[in-house]
Amino acid sequence: MKNCFASVMAVFLLACLLVVSSAVAEEAVNPEALLDELTGTYDELFTTICAPEYDDIWLERCAQYVGAENAEAVAAMLKGACVGEIYGQEAVDAYTAAPESTVFDCFFINGVNQFVFSGSRISGLDKEGNVVFDHDYRYVETVEGIFTPYIYKTDDADAGEFTYVCLAPDTPEGTFHIEFRYGGDLEALKQAYEGPYAYWLAAGIPADADAEMIYNCIDLFCSENAAE
């Protein structure tokens, strides 16, 4: 029964993975101001909140929604759905062959370990703190029906895979985390399950997040997914 339950939940997550909370979705978003709201330095969300020291929070919050007997299995399933190690065509091929193994890669890619937002200026740092990219971005359009609808572009000719940054409306103040995609092919970035960015959605949390923010972020993720 537990394996069947996990399979059903995994399929459900494909439809709602990292959905923007209904409260955020209903609010009007000013794309021009969104970058300012994100000012700060971000670590990978799931590297942070899936650390062993937060296991008790996951179990507590999942138990609230699915009962103590299912909490451990559901917590493992929720975390596992967002820590994939492949994306793009490799993921498409793997998950077409074995749909039950489908997960999302929600980590940073292209050598970035931390993101720094400073108004219209966005930069990425590697594990040693070296600058991977550093560009000014301007809002260009909103595309409904995709994970990250607010599209920003740099005019720097050498930006390559950092030419576009596409943001969800999440903010640290509103949902305790951010969700975004970035790359050099905007049409491909609009696709969730095919193309070079398939099954990838980066998620970040402020590098200086305190215990309360981490608790609230885990609680939000559990409530939006396990509660269903």
C-alpha positions in Angstrom: 0.0 0.0 0.0 2.8 2.4 0.9 4.5 1.9 -2.6 1.2 2.5 -4.3 0.6 5.6 -2.3 4.0 6.9 -3.1 3.5 6.3 -6.8 0.2 8.2 -6.8 1.8 11.1 -5.0 4.8 11.1 -7.4 2.4 11.4 -10.4 0.5 14.2 -8.6 3.8 16.1 -8.0 4.4 16.2 -11.7 1.4 18.4 -12.1 2.0 20.7 -9.1 5.7 20.6 -8.4 6.8 23.9 -6.8 3.5 25.6 -7.7 3.3 29.2 -6.7 1.1 29.6 -3.7 -2.5 30.7 -4.4 -2.0 33.8 -2.4 1.0 34.9 -4.5 -0.7 33.9 -7.8 -3.7 36.1 -7.0 -1.7 39.2 -6.2 -0.8 41.6 -9.0 3.0 41.4 -9.7 4.9 44.4 -10.9 7.7 42.8 -13.0 9.7 46.0 -13.0 9.8 46.0 -9.1 10.2 42.2 -8.7 14.0 42.3 -9.1 14.3 44.8 -6.3 12.3 42.6 -4.0 14.8 39.8 -4.6 17.8 41.8 -3.6 20.2 39.5 -1.8 22.4 36.4 -2.1 20.8 33.0 -2.6 21.9 29.4 -1.9 20.2 26.3 -3.5 16.9 25.8 -1.8 16.9 22.0 -1.5 20.5 21.8 -0.6 19.6 23.9 2.4 16.2 22.6 3.5 17.0 18.9 2.9 20.0 19.0 5.2 19.7 16.3 7.9 19.3 18.9 10.7 15.8 19.8 9.3 14.5 16.2 9.1 12.4 16.6 12.2 10.6 19.6 10.7 9.8 17.7 7.5 8.4 14.8 9.6 6.4 17.2 11.9 4.8 19.1 9.0 4.1 16.0 6.9 2.5 14.3 9.9 0.2 17.3 10.2 -1.2 16.6 6.7 -0.9 12.9 6.1 -0.7 11.4 9.6 2.3 10.1 11.6 2.2 6.7 9.9 2.8 8.2 6.5 4.9 11.2 7.4 8.3 9.6 6.8 7.4 8.2 3.4 5.8 11.4 2.2 8.6 13.6 3.5 11.1 11.4 1.6 8.9 11.5 -1.5 8.5 15.3 -1.4 12.3 15.9 -1.0 13.2 13.3 -3.6 10.9 14.9 -6.2 13.1 18.0 -6.3 16.7 16.7 -6.2 17.1 15.2 -9.6 20.6 15.1 -11.0 19.7 15.2 -14.7 17.8 17.6 -17.0 17.4 18.3 -20.7 17.4 15.5 -23.2 19.1 13.1 -20.8 16.1 13.5 -18.5 13.6 13.3 -21.3 15.1 10.0 -22.4 15.3 8.6 -18.9 11.8 9.5 -17.8 10.2 8.4 -21.0 11.8 5.0 -20.5 10.8 4.9 -16.8 8.1 7.4 -15.9 7.9 6.3 -12.3 11.5 7.6 -11.8 10.6 11.2 -12.9 12.0 13.9 -10.6 12.9 17.6 -11.1 16.4 19.0 -10.9 15.9 22.1 -8.7 19.6 23.0 -8.3 21.7 25.7 -9.9 23.4 24.8 -13.2 26.3 26.1 -15.4 28.8 26.3 -12.6 26.8 28.6 -10.3 26.9 28.0 -6.6 25.2 31.3 -5.4 23.1 33.9 -7.1 23.3 37.6 -6.2 20.4 39.9 -7.0 21.1 43.6 -6.7 18.3 45.5 -8.5 18.7 45.1 -12.2 22.2 43.5 -11.7 22.3 39.8 -11.3 25.5 37.8 -10.9 26.5 34.2 -10.1 29.4 32.9 -8.0 31.1 29.5 -8.1 32.1 27.4 -5.1 35.3 29.4 -4.6 33.4 32.8 -4.8 34.6 33.6 -8.3 32.3 35.5 -10.6 30.7 33.2 -13.2 28.5 35.9 -14.8 27.6 39.5 -14.0 25.1 41.4 -16.1 22.4 44.0 -16.0 18.9 42.8 -17.0 15.7 44.5 -18.2 12.2 43.2 -18.1 11.0 42.2 -21.6 7.7 40.3 -21.3 5.3 38.1 -19.3 4.4 34.7 -20.6 1.4 33.1 -18.9 1.2 29.3 -18.4 4.9 28.6 -17.6 6.8 28.0 -14.3 8.6 31.3 -14.5 6.5 33.9 -16.4 8.5 37.1 -15.9 11.2 37.3 -18.5 14.3 39.5 -18.2 17.2 39.8 -20.7 20.7 41.2 -20.7 21.9 43.1 -23.7 25.5 41.9 -23.1 26.6 40.0 -26.2 28.8 37.6 -24.3 26.1 36.4 -21.8 25.6 33.0 -23.4 23.6 30.7 -21.0 22.9 33.7 -18.8 21.2 35.8 -21.5 17.7 35.3 -20.0 16.6 35.1 -16.4 13.0 34.0 -16.0 11.4 34.5 -12.6 8.4 33.2 -10.8 6.6 35.8 -8.6 7.9 34.2 -5.4 9.9 36.3 -3.0 11.6 35.7 0.3 9.1 37.9 2.1 6.1 36.2 0.5 7.0 32.5 0.1 10.4 32.3 1.8 12.2 31.2 -1.4 12.5 32.0 -5.1 12.0 30.0 -8.3 13.7 30.8 -11.6 15.3 29.5 -14.8 18.0 31.0 -16.9 19.6 30.2 -20.3 20.4 31.3 -23.7 17.3 30.0 -25.6 14.1 31.7 -24.5 11.8 29.4 -26.4 13.4 26.4 -24.8 13.1 28.0 -21.3 9.3 28.2 -21.8 9.2 24.4 -22.1 9.0 22.3 -18.9 9.2 18.7 -20.2 11.2 18.9 -23.4 14.3 20.7 -24.8 17.6 21.5 -23.2 16.1 22.7 -19.9 13.5 19.9 -19.5 12.8 18.9 -15.9 14.8 21.7 -14.4 13.6 24.6 -12.3 16.1 26.4 -10.1 15.0 27.2 -6.5 16.9 29.4 -4.1 16.7 30.6 -0.5 18.5 33.6 1.1 22.0 32.6 2.2 21.3 34.3 5.5 17.9 32.5 6.1 17.3 32.1 9.8 15.6 29.1 11.4 12.1 30.7 11.2 12.4 31.2 7.4 13.6 27.7 6.9 10.7 26.3 9.0 8.2 28.4 7.1 9.6 27.4 3.7 9.4 23.7 4.6 5.9 24.2 6.0 4.7 26.0 2.8 6.1 23.2 0.6 4.5 20.5 2.7 1.1 22.3 2.9 1.0 23.0 -0.9 1.8 19.4 -1.8 1.2 16.9 1.0 -2.0 18.5 2.1 -3.6 17.6 -1.3 
